Amino acid sequence: MAQIKSQMKRILTNEKAHVANSQQKSAVRTSIKKVKLAVEAKDLAKAEELLAKATSLIDKSVSDGIQKQNTANRQKASLNKLVNTLRA
């Protein structure tokens, strides 16, 4: 355990950030799964609605530094590709 007061504070703030980042990552993964389930159920309207929410969450995770831009672009492209299979 740290002995220096500033380091003890850093440990606490790092833990808070870790929890917040984990929650945001989980929300992104959940939204991606929901889009995939809607596509499997062949529900175009719901899939498009969930795609918009998932894209928003993915973009927010990039702006918050949770994931890299290339990862986000790859995730969004694959989700768009899935939803486009329903449109065709």
Backbone as ProteinMPNN parsed JSONL, in Angstrom:
{"seq_chain_A": "MAQIKSQMKRILTNEKAHVANSQQKSAVRTSIKKVKLAVEAKDLAKAEELLAKATSLIDKSVSDGIQKQNTANRQKASLNKLVNTLRA", "coords_chain_A": {"N_chain_A": [[0.845, -1.192, 0.0], [0.421, 2.256, -0.701], [2.338, 4.93, 0.749], [2.456, 7.63, 0.493], [0.491, 10.538, 0.438], [-0.554, 11.739, -1.929], [-0.25, 9.671, -3.73], [-1.963, 7.767, -2.678], [-4.376, 9.03, -3.209], [-4.281, 8.978, -5.999], [-4.502, 6.251, -6.473], [-7.147, 5.808, -5.691], [-8.556, 7.457, -7.54], [-7.783, 6.243, -9.914], [-9.004, 3.757, -9.644], [-11.715, 4.488, -9.681], [-11.892, 5.475, -12.306], [-11.294, 3.154, -13.69], [-13.52, 1.544, -13.108], [-15.573, 3.084, -14.288], [-14.736, 3.073, -16.986], [-14.879, 0.339, -17.521], [-17.62, -0.106, -17.309], [-18.539, 1.415, -19.458], [-17.334, 0.089, -21.617], [-18.632, -2.352, -21.42], [-21.256, -1.567, -21.946], [-21.035, -0.868, -24.636], [-20.382, -3.346, -25.795], [-22.733, -4.756, -25.164], [-24.652, -3.311, -26.615], [-23.838, -3.885, -29.202], [-24.317, -6.634, -29.29], [-27.113, -6.597, -29.078], [-27.87, -5.452, -31.506], [-27.014, -7.447, -33.251], [-28.704, -9.546, -32.445], [-31.191, -8.493, -33.183], [-30.889, -8.452, -35.93], [-30.671, -11.181, -36.435], [-33.253, -11.891, -35.766], [-34.52, -10.823, -37.858], [-35.642, -8.244, -37.848], [-35.941, -5.348, -39.165], [-36.551, -2.617, -38.598], [-36.133, -2.375, -35.831], [-33.468, -3.156, -35.726], [-32.198, -1.093, -37.147], [-32.728, 1.057, -35.459], [-31.398, 0.251, -33.11], [-28.85, 0.11, -34.168], [-28.196, 2.791, -34.58], [-28.02, 3.681, -31.931], [-25.955, 2.053, -31.001], [-23.838, 2.883, -32.628], [-23.555, 5.486, -31.734], [-22.748, 5.045, -29.065], [-20.324, 3.728, -29.52], [-18.846, 5.728, -30.83], [-18.701, 7.561, -28.739], [-17.162, 6.159, -26.924], [-14.725, 6.224, -28.205], [-14.139, 8.956, -28.187], [-13.843, 9.323, -25.49], [-11.562, 7.939, -25.055], [-11.558, 5.228, -24.578], [-11.509, 3.192, -26.447], [-9.729, 2.534, -29.529], [-9.728, 4.476, -32.579], [-9.612, 2.982, -34.975], [-10.532, 0.465, -34.204], [-13.138, 1.11, -33.49], [-14.135, 1.98, -35.969], [-14.006, -0.411, -37.39], [-15.849, -1.989, -35.933], [-18.243, -0.535, -36.336], [-18.483, -0.705, -39.106], [-18.839, -3.451, -39.502], [-21.271, -3.837, -38.2], [-22.951, -2.2, -39.717], [-22.808, -3.58, -42.115], [-24.079, -5.959, -41.423], [-26.715, -5.043, -40.899], [-27.337, -4.067, -43.395], [-27.654, -6.411, -44.819], [-30.198, -7.148, -44.198], [-31.642, -5.154, -45.412], [-31.371, -5.658, -48.099]], "CA_chain_A": [[0.0, 0.0, 0.0], [1.189, 3.489, -0.81], [2.52, 5.707, 1.969], [2.369, 9.042, 0.153], [-0.908, 10.944, 0.355], [-0.961, 11.951, -3.32], [-0.334, 8.368, -4.386], [-3.209, 7.142, -2.208], [-5.45, 9.66, -3.967], [-4.206, 8.474, -7.368], [-5.033, 4.887, -6.464], [-8.608, 5.919, -5.647], [-9.076, 7.979, -8.801], [-7.574, 5.218, -10.94], [-10.039, 2.734, -9.461], [-12.976, 5.058, -10.174], [-11.812, 5.515, -13.763], [-11.35, 1.759, -14.155], [-14.916, 1.104, -13.02], [-16.337, 3.814, -15.303], [-14.34, 2.571, -18.304], [-15.407, -1.02, -17.661], [-19.055, 0.0, -17.555], [-18.74, 1.911, -20.811], [-16.98, -1.01, -22.534], [-19.707, -3.336, -21.333], [-22.413, -1.007, -22.639], [-20.765, -0.963, -26.073], [-20.514, -4.763, -26.178], [-24.143, -5.114, -25.065], [-25.376, -2.704, -27.734], [-23.473, -4.65, -30.404], [-25.05, -7.898, -29.224], [-28.531, -6.336, -29.339], [-28.02, -5.26, -32.947], [-26.883, -8.769, -33.877], [-29.932, -10.301, -32.167], [-32.267, -7.936, -33.999], [-30.652, -8.905, -37.308], [-31.029, -12.603, -36.48], [-34.713, -11.968, -35.717], [-34.962, -10.22, -39.108], [-36.436, -7.065, -37.512], [-35.17, -4.254, -39.752], [-36.786, -1.342, -37.905], [-35.447, -2.423, -34.535], [-32.03, -3.229, -35.988], [-31.736, 0.245, -37.508], [-32.791, 1.878, -34.242], [-30.303, -0.173, -32.231], [-27.598, 0.458, -34.836], [-27.928, 4.202, -34.302], [-27.585, 3.774, -30.528], [-24.646, 1.409, -30.884], [-22.864, 3.763, -33.266], [-23.346, 6.607, -30.825], [-21.939, 4.573, -27.932], [-18.976, 3.432, -30.008], [-18.177, 7.011, -31.041], [-18.434, 8.163, -27.429], [-16.047, 5.438, -26.309], [-13.496, 6.711, -28.839], [-13.857, 10.314, -27.709], [-13.416, 9.206, -24.095], [-10.28, 7.249, -25.013], [-11.747, 3.856, -24.12], [-11.025, 2.322, -27.511], [-9.083, 3.267, -30.609], [-10.577, 4.839, -33.706], [-9.659, 1.906, -35.953], [-11.406, -0.563, -33.644], [-14.506, 1.618, -33.597], [-14.522, 1.949, -37.385], [-14.22, -1.81, -37.764], [-17.104, -2.431, -35.322], [-19.367, 0.126, -37.009], [-18.593, -1.242, -40.461], [-19.412, -4.801, -39.461], [-22.685, -3.715, -37.842], [-23.647, -1.678, -40.901], [-22.856, -4.672, -43.091], [-25.135, -6.87, -40.974], [-28.035, -4.427, -41.092], [-27.562, -3.968, -44.836], [-28.121, -7.693, -45.336], [-31.663, -7.158, -44.057], [-32.223, -4.198, -46.352], [-31.307, -6.195, -49.468]], "C_chain_A": [[0.881, 1.244, 0.0], [1.24, 4.223, 0.523], [2.309, 7.198, 1.72], [0.91, 9.406, -0.122], [-1.384, 11.113, -1.092], [-1.086, 10.63, -4.063], [-1.582, 7.62, -3.949], [-4.406, 7.707, -2.967], [-5.466, 9.137, -5.398], [-4.782, 7.071, -7.475], [-6.557, 4.918, -6.483], [-9.169, 6.418, -6.975], [-8.888, 6.98, -9.939], [-8.642, 4.132, -10.854], [-11.389, 3.229, -9.968], [-13.008, 5.076, -11.701], [-11.924, 4.113, -14.346], [-12.787, 1.25, -14.166], [-15.751, 1.773, -14.111], [-16.021, 3.302, -16.706], [-14.891, 1.173, -18.548], [-16.896, -0.992, -17.97], [-19.328, 0.457, -18.988], [-18.405, 0.846, -21.846], [-18.086, -2.048, -22.583], [-20.943, -2.844, -22.076], [-22.244, -1.099, -24.154], [-20.958, -2.404, -26.537], [-21.977, -5.204, -26.157], [-24.926, -4.555, -26.243], [-25.07, -3.434, -29.043], [-24.23, -5.971, -30.44], [-26.529, -7.697, -29.546], [-28.791, -6.142, -30.83], [-27.965, -6.615, -33.653], [-28.126, -9.622, -33.646], [-31.093, -9.8, -33.005], [-32.116, -8.367, -35.453], [-31.023, -10.379, -37.444], [-32.538, -12.795, -36.474], [-35.36, -11.363, -36.963], [-35.924, -9.047, -38.879], [-35.66, -5.822, -37.943], [-35.328, -2.95, -38.979], [-36.031, -1.298, -36.583], [-33.93, -2.435, -34.715], [-31.469, -1.853, -36.332], [-31.715, 1.168, -36.298], [-31.632, 1.54, -33.308], [-28.938, 0.142, -32.841], [-27.215, 1.905, -34.557], [-27.414, 4.382, -32.875], [-26.186, 3.187, -30.349], [-23.553, 2.282, -31.483], [-22.539, 4.944, -32.365], [-22.466, 6.213, -29.647], [-20.494, 4.296, -28.347], [-18.197, 4.724, -30.21], [-17.817, 7.676, -29.715], [-17.251, 7.463, -26.755], [-14.707, 5.867, -26.921], [-13.141, 8.09, -28.297], [-13.408, 10.314, -26.251], [-12.098, 8.458, -23.944], [-10.371, 5.809, -24.541], [-11.25, 2.866, -25.173], [-10.483, 3.176, -28.647], [-10.035, 3.464, -31.778], [-10.704, 3.703, -34.713], [-10.579, 0.775, -35.49], [-12.864, -0.146, -33.796], [-14.994, 1.572, -35.041], [-14.822, 0.532, -37.838], [-15.55, -2.317, -37.203], [-18.31, -1.832, -36.046], [-19.57, -0.43, -38.41], [-19.234, -2.619, -40.459], [-20.893, -4.757, -39.085], [-23.503, -3.191, -39.013], [-23.815, -2.76, -41.957], [-23.968, -5.654, -42.718], [-26.52, -6.307, -41.246], [-28.347, -4.311, -42.577], [-28.003, -5.286, -45.448], [-29.641, -7.802, -45.212], [-32.32, -6.249, -45.085], [-32.287, -4.776, -47.764], [-32.368, -7.236, -49.722]], "O_chain_A": [[1.944, 1.273, 0.62], [0.308, 4.148, 1.323], [2.013, 7.945, 2.653], [0.193, 8.686, -0.817], [-2.483, 10.682, -1.441], [-1.942, 10.49, -4.936], [-2.198, 6.916, -4.75], [-5.329, 6.976, -3.325], [-6.534, 8.879, -5.955], [-5.466, 6.741, -8.444], [-7.188, 4.147, -7.206], [-10.146, 5.867, -7.482], [-9.735, 6.881, -10.827], [-9.126, 3.647, -11.877], [-12.125, 2.48, -10.611], [-14.02, 4.736, -12.314], [-12.571, 3.91, -15.374], [-13.216, 0.602, -15.121], [-16.544, 1.113, -14.781], [-16.925, 3.118, -17.522], [-15.321, 0.858, -19.657], [-17.378, -1.766, -18.797], [-20.235, -0.05, -19.647], [-19.11, 0.71, -22.845], [-18.433, -2.557, -23.648], [-21.606, -3.623, -22.76], [-23.205, -1.378, -24.872], [-21.615, -2.654, -27.547], [-22.413, -5.945, -27.038], [-25.771, -5.246, -26.811], [-25.948, -3.582, -29.893], [-24.726, -6.382, -31.489], [-27.135, -8.535, -30.214], [-29.802, -6.606, -31.358], [-28.769, -6.894, -34.543], [-28.559, -10.342, -34.546], [-31.897, -10.597, -33.488], [-33.111, -8.619, -36.132], [-31.616, -10.785, -38.444], [-33.056, -13.729, -37.087], [-36.582, -11.383, -37.112], [-36.895, -8.877, -39.616], [-34.831, -5.305, -37.194], [-34.344, -2.253, -38.733], [-35.376, -0.307, -36.26], [-33.2, -1.804, -33.951], [-30.391, -1.486, -35.865], [-30.792, 1.966, -36.133], [-30.968, 2.432, -32.781], [-27.98, 0.409, -32.117], [-26.045, 2.208, -34.326], [-26.48, 5.149, -32.641], [-25.347, 3.746, -29.643], [-22.47, 2.409, -30.912], [-21.382, 5.35, -32.251], [-21.553, 6.947, -29.271], [-19.558, 4.598, -27.606], [-17.034, 4.821, -29.817], [-16.752, 8.281, -29.587], [-16.437, 8.108, -26.093], [-13.682, 5.874, -26.24], [-11.981, 8.361, -27.986], [-12.674, 11.206, -25.826], [-11.569, 8.349, -22.838], [-9.363, 5.226, -24.143], [-10.652, 1.84, -24.846], [-10.741, 4.378, -28.721], [-11.008, 2.729, -31.947], [-11.787, 3.477, -35.252], [-11.315, 0.199, -36.291], [-13.715, -0.948, -34.182], [-16.127, 1.173, -35.307], [-15.776, 0.297, -38.581], [-16.299, -2.996, -37.906], [-19.28, -2.533, -36.334], [-20.706, -0.605, -38.851], [-20.072, -2.924, -41.309], [-21.684, -5.55, -39.595], [-24.607, -3.668, -39.275], [-24.853, -2.838, -42.614], [-24.708, -6.123, -43.583], [-27.395, -7.005, -41.759], [-29.504, -4.442, -42.976], [-28.659, -5.291, -46.49], [-30.291, -8.466, -46.019], [-33.415, -6.533, -45.571], [-33.171, -4.413, -48.541], [-32.447, -7.782, -50.823]]}, "name": "protein", "num_of_chains": 1, "seq": "MAQIKSQMKRILTNEKAHVANSQQKSAVRTSIKKVKLAVEAKDLAKAEELLAKATSLIDKSVSDGIQKQNTANRQKASLNKLVNTLRA"}
